[in-house]
Amino acid sequence: MTTLLELDHVSRNFGGLKALDDVSLRLEEGEVIGLIGPNGAGKTTLVNVVTGVTPASRGRVIFRGASIDRLPPDRIAHLGIARTSQIVQPFPRMNALDNVAGGALFAGGCRTLAAARVKAREHLEFTGLGAVADKPASTLTLADRKRLELARSLAMNPKLLLLDEVNAGLNAAEMDSALELIRAIAARGVTILLIEHLMKVVLNACGRIAVLHHGQLIADGTPNQVVHDPKVIEAYLGTKFAARHAAGTV
């Protein structure tokens, strides 16, 4: 497999706080990798470092063989890295179509608004939002706003998609639908880093899981390896979850 993204001994400090502490991690092309850990472990900080929102204090971020750790977010987006956020923030007065068209114009290679709207409609159909294309984003349900953010990110033609708590606030049926959508995106060849608290989603979607705790990478392996790792059980999963997983009831 070909390495798409590499974090090479990356640290990020905020004053005396080490939000990321000497993290080294590789993502291979075509992977769906989960990133888990307690609140405050550094997961969103890692996404912010990769996307240039928060530069690393030390270490290197390498994408497709080139260092990107000193590039601004817009340049990183144009290179093929897109993200969603924990709190979805569409342009509320714009309709769904133009929200997505904005992504296609910004980094998706479309030169005109007409072309961007054609691409946007394709991505809305793919994410199940074709019927609400002309509705203002402010009128959409939470589940649909999350899909809208996914559609906008996909319109940027990413090679790497960073999903930050994409299932937060969704009910069980909506989560199952979101999981199917993540699989469909991966089937298109997009590499995915999935930040998620819901272990059901992580275990079903990801072939590999990395675990952060106090800014440090404490585990990196297959779902089965991670779920049985004593450090992960102590820091995050707890013994009850590990027992339920071993019994096949998760």
Protein Blocks (a to p, Z undefined) as FASTA:
>chain_A
ZZfbdcehiacdehjbcfbghiacdddehiacddeddehilpmmmmmmmnomaccfbdcd
deehiafklccfklmmmnopacddfbacddfkbcfklmmmmmmmmmnopabfklmmmmmm
mmmmmnopmmmmmpcfklpcfklmmmmmmmmmmmnopabdcdehklgoiafklmmmmmmm
mmmmmmnopacddddfblklmmmmpcbdcddeehiafbdcdfklmmmmmklmmmmnopml
mmmmmnopZZ
